Amino acid sequence: MSNKESMSISKSPFFDGNNYSHWKAKMTIFIQALDFNLWDIINDGPELPHIISQEGIKSLKPRSSYTDDNRKKVQLNAKAKHVIICALNSNEFNRVSSCATAKEMWDRLEVTYEGTNQVKDAKINMLVREYEMFSMKENKNISGMFVRFTNIINSLQSLNKCYTNREMVRKILRCLPKSWMPKVTAIEEDKDLNTLPLEELLGSLMTHEMTIKNHEEDEEQDKKKNKVIAFKSSTPD
């Protein structure tokens, strides 16, 4: 963890311009935990107090004419802006400092690092293809496979493309190599895949992997012992 980033639950995740999708996911959780009203303001935007002139021109109300409700909305927007600003380095602050609302700040960072909707769609299509083509190669371990799978899932979630737990469980089972088919069949027969948590599936696969490894090690030890016995028996006294 960077020395700029605090373990404190009261300090927002720090963004230095790198790994935006990771920061966005952490920042979203942080804001929602801090105050869900702030997340609504950032997501939907505040309705700042305004007036419309006789010419139909819309402008902000002067502060002297704010109602109590106006002040609450402006205060909430200012608080949301403050939370975002405190999470940014100086370069990123300069990028969003001219924004009037927290939503504008959030949207500007999204467009900067994720691109327009067209770019997002292209990224989603690429990641969906990675997801669909994903498989575990022979002689690779479950833990490494799951890290690669999670990276794809997290990248898709940051672009608001989500799969259900049921879909991910079925995908993991389909991506395993042929040597794992007996275990896959056993899980399908023993578990309800519609309710099986992904973490429980991972634990079951890792346990099976350890069992296989221990069995292979035992077989290797037996072979070595048999070779020693055979050598001794063939050696003249």
N, C-alpha and C positions, 0 to 999 in steps of 0.2 A: 504494500500500500504506500502511495506517495506520502511524503512528509507534509504535503499540502492538503492531504485528505484526512479528516479526523474520524476516529471511531465513535465520536460522540453522536448520540441520536438527535442532538439539538442543532447540529451543524450540517448544512446541505452538502451533498456530494460536489466535489470541485471539478470544473470542466476547463481544460487547458487547450482545447481545440483538437484533441485527439480522441479517437474511439467514442464518437458521438452516440452511437446506438447503445453502448454500455451505460454511458452517463444518463441518457434519456430514460432508460428503464429504471435506474436507481433513483433519479430525480422524481419521476412520476410517483414511485412508492413513498418517497420522502414527503412530497407535498400532500399526498392523500392522507398520510399518517398525521401530518402537522395540522391540517384543517381541510376537510373535504370541500368547504365553501371556496377555498382558494383554488382548488383543482377545477371547480365549476367555472370560476372566473377566467382561469387560464385556458380552459377548453372551449368555453362558449363565448367568452368575452363579456365585460361589464357594460351595462347600458348607462354610460356616463351622462350626467345631467346636461341638457343642451336646450337651446332656444332656436326657433326658426323665424327669420326676419320676414317682413312683408314681401320681400323679393324671393322668398323661398330658400334663402341661404341658411344652412345649419351651422351653428357654432356653439361652443361650450358656454354654459351659464357662468356669469361672474360669481365668484365664491360668496359674495355678500348676499346673494339671493338663494343660496342653497337651503333646501329643507333638511330636516333631520335624516330622511331617507336618502337624499342626495349625498349627504356627508358619509353615510354608512357605505354606500356603493363606491364612492371615491376612495375612502379609507381602505376598503377591501382590495381594490385594484392596486393601491399604493403598496399594501402589504405583500401582495402577490408579486409585484415588480421587485420589491426588496428581496424576497426570497430567491428570485432568479438571479438578480444582480450579484448577490453574495456568493453565488455558485460559479461565477465567471472570472476568468483572468482579464487583464486590461484590454487585450485585443478583442475578446468576445464582448466585453462591456461596450467598447466603442461601436461594435457592430449593431447593438440593439438600443443604445442610450437615447436615440431620438424617438423611440416608439412611445406612443401615448398610453398604451395598455399592455398588461401582462400577456394577453393573447397575441398581440402583435409581436412581442419579443419572442415568445415561444414559436410562433409561425415562422418568423424570420430565421431562427436557428434551424428549424426543420427544413426549410427551403434551401438554406445554405449547405447543409450537410446531408440531406436526403434527396434534394432536388425537387422539381415540380411534380405534380401528380403523374405526368407522363413518365418521368424518370423513375418515380416510385413503382409504377406499374411494371416497367422493364426490370427493375430489381426484383420485384415479387415474382415475376415470371421465371427469372433465372433461378431464384432460390427454390421455387416450387418444383422446378425440374430437378434440382439437386436433391430435394426431398424425395421425389418420385423414383429417382435412379439410385438412391442411397442403398448401400449394402455393406455387410461386414465381410471382409476378405478372410480367407482361410489363414490360420496361424496368427490372427490378430486377437487381442483380448477384448473382453466385454467392456471394460472400463474405458479404453481408448475409443472404441466404437461409440459408446454413449456420449463421450465428450464431443465427438464430431457431429453426432445427431443433435445434441443440445445446442451447439453453435448455430446450426441451420434453423432450428425452431426459434431460438431467441432472436435471430436476425429477422425472421418473418414476423414475429410478434411485435418487434419495434416498428414494423411497417403496417401494423394492424391486420396482419393475416395470421389467423390462429387456427390450429387444429384441436379437436377435442381429445381428451385423454384416451377415449376408446379408439380413435383413429390412430393415435401415436402407438398405442399398445399393439394394435394389429400390424402397423408398419414395422415395428421392431421385430416381431415374430416372422414377418415375411422376408426381412432382410438378412436373417441368419443363414449361414452356409449349410449345405446338405448334411454335413456331419452332425448338425444340431437338430435334425428333423425329429428323432425320437423324443427329445426333450420338448420340442414345440408341440408335438402331438399330445404328450402327457399334460402340458399346461392347458391346451385347448379342451381336453377332456375333463380336467380337474377344476378349472377356474371358469368363472363367468367373465368373459373378455369385455363385456359391456360395463362392468363395475370394477375390474381389476386395476388398482392404482399403478401408474407407471413405475413408481419407486419400488413397489412390491415385486413387479416383474423384474426390474433390474437386480434386486437382491436375490431372487430365485435363480437368475441366469449366472450371477457371479458365484453363488454357492455351488451350482452345477459345474462351473468352470474349475473351481478349486478341487472339487471331487475328482474330475477328470485328470487334473494335474497331479494330484496325490496318487491316483491309480497308476499313472504313467511312471511316476518316480519309483513306486513300489515295484513295478515290473522291471524297471531298469536295474534296481538293486538286486532283484532276484536273478536277473541275467548275469550280473557281475559275480554273484555268489556261485551260480552254477558253473561259470567259467573257471573260478578258482578251484572248485571241487573237482571238476574234470581235469584240470591241470595237475592237481596233486595226485589224483588216482592214476594218471598216465605217467607220472614221474617215477622211475625205478628207485627202490630203497638203496 
